[in-house]
Amino acid sequence: MPRKPDEFSVHILLDGAHREEVKVKGVKEVTALMNKIFRGSGDGEDFIQLPRGMENEYLVIRPSRVCAVSVEAVFSSSVGIPGAD
């Protein structure tokens, strides 16, 4: 039975080698985030808000300054690992 990720960590590489991380809960949120970044309105110079980890905390970026995006599935497990005590 395949496991479902508990959250997704989206790593964003910006111009100047700045790295930011945004955490979202589901695949729909990842898709909405990608649409905001890559299909934003205008020429990409308008600012967009991306949700951060805490409530009412946002990252404001310009889509034209995004160089790369990586999405990582994060699994939390309640199963103990033998020998990890």
C-alpha positions, 0 to 999 in steps of 0.5 A: 500500500503506497504511503501518502506524504504528510506535507510537501517542501517546495525549494525555490532557487532565486537569482543571486543563489538565494534559496527559500523553502515553502511548505504546503500540505497537499498536491493541490497546494503544490499545483496552485503554487507552481501556477502562481510562480510559472503562470503569473499575470503580466511579464513576471515583474509583479510581486506574488505572495507565497505562504510560509510555514506559519499562519499569516506569514508570506514570502513575496517574490517576483516570478521572473527571478525564480531560477529553479523549483524542487518539490520534496515529499515529506513523510512523518512516520509513527513506526519506530526504527529498530536500534534507534533507541 
